[in-house]
Each structure stands twice: as structure tokens, then as C-alpha cells.
């Protein structure tokens, strides 16, 4: 795994570098969307994993519909996710269209039903 370095207050910290399956550009994993395969009734379904917590092998793509279309055209998801047959990417398309239409501040929870504000964080005790 190739890592780049980011200097911070504690010194130099390695940052994982991943390759977008659409455009094939290498960048830090924080700039890419992780996608995993799940079994569906009609085959494999690509599911976005913005929290990077789902189990299984992941593929990385820029959160840009153009990169997603390139990856579909190149048939990159079945290869990257190591699944047989085609992969349905409609869930990822919906996720990206929600981001590009101004809803980028919302993040889907693991339950997938109740969005929360991305700026929400841990509450800090002021004392």
C-alpha cells in the first residue's frame, strides 16, 4: 500500500492512497467514496459506504457521476469487487445525485432511513 504524508502537530502521519476505479487517478482515501458489493435478489448490488465500516472488499470511486459512468463503462466494479456477473450501481447513482443536488450536507446512517447533518459531532462538556 502506498501512503503519502501529511504533516500535523504531532509530526508526519501517513495517509492511505487509493485508486479511483473510474478515472484511475490515485488520491487519498478521504477524497474517494468506498463502494462494497451486497447480494441482492437479482445479483450483486454496489452499495456506497461513506463511513467505511461495511464488511467486504471495497472499490473506490470519486464522488462524481462522471467517474461512476466511466467505471460502469469499463466494467470496473465486478473486477474490483471480485464478483461474478454484472453489478447494479443504481444505489450509488442515487447517492451521488443526492450529493450533487445540494444535499451534500446530509449523510445516510447505517439504517439508511434517517439522514443527519454531516456537521453534527460529539457533544463536548464545556466544563
N, C-alpha and C positions, 0 to 999 in steps of 0.2 A: 504494500500500500504506500503510495506516495503522499507525503504530507508537506504542506507549506507551513511557514512560520508566521505567527502574529505576535508582535511584542506587546506586552502589557505591563502592568505594575509589578507583577511577580516574575517578570523575565519573558523569555521566549516560550510560547506554548505551541505545540504542533496542531495544525488544523487538517482534518481529513480532506482529501481531494477526490472527487468523483467525476465520472464522465457522463454527460447527457446522452441518452440513447437516441435522441432525435438529431441534434446538430453535431454530436461527437466532440464538443468542446469540454475541456476539463476546467473545473472550478471547485470552490469549496462546497461541502455538502449543505451548508446553510443557505446557499443560493438556489438549491435544487429541491424538487419535490420527489419524495420517495413513493414508489408505487409497488404494491405487492399483489400477487395473484390469489384469488379465492375461488373455490369451486362453486359454480352456480348450476341451476337446473339445465342450462343449455351449453355448458362447458366452463372454461375459465373466464373469470371477470377480473379486470385490473381495478384495484381499489386504491385511492390516494391515502397516504399515510403521513400527513403533515407533522404528527407528533413523533414519528419514527419509533413507534412502540409495537407495531404489529409483528407477529411472528412470520418467519419465512424469508425466502430470498427476495431481495428488493431490486428494483430498477430505478434509475434516477433520470429525471427529465426536468428541464427548465419549466417554471410555471407560466408557460407561454403557449397558446394554442398552435402557433406555427411549429414549435418543436414537437408537440404532440402529433401533429399531422405528419411531420417528417418521420417520426418513429413508426407510425402506423404504415406509412408508405414503404418504409424499409423492412417492415415486419420484424422490428427490433424487440418488441415485448415478449413474444414466445421464446426467442433466443435468450434474452437477458434473464427472464424469469424461469427458464428451463421447464416450460410446459409444452405438451404436445397439442397441436392444433391451434386455431386462431384464438385470440384473446379479445374479449369485448371491452372496449375502452370508454363506453358511454358514461360511466360513473366519473371517470377522470375528466372527461369533457365538461360534464355538468359542474364539477368542482372548479375547473379553470374558468368557465364562463361566469360563475358567481364571483370570482375574484376580479375579473376584468370589467364587470359591470358596476364597480364601485362598492361591492360588498366585501372587499379585501380585509376590512377590519373584523369580520366575523370569522371564527374558527369553529369547525364542526367538532363536537365532542365525540368520544368513542361510541356513545349510544347513537350518534348521528341524527338526533332529533331536535335537541335544543341548542341553538347557537349561543355563543357567549362572546363578549368583546375580547379581542386579542390583547387589549391593553390591561385587562384585568390581571392582577398579580396577587401575590400573597399579601395579606394584611400585616402591617408592621405595628407592633406595640410602640406608641410614642414615648413611653416612659423609659 
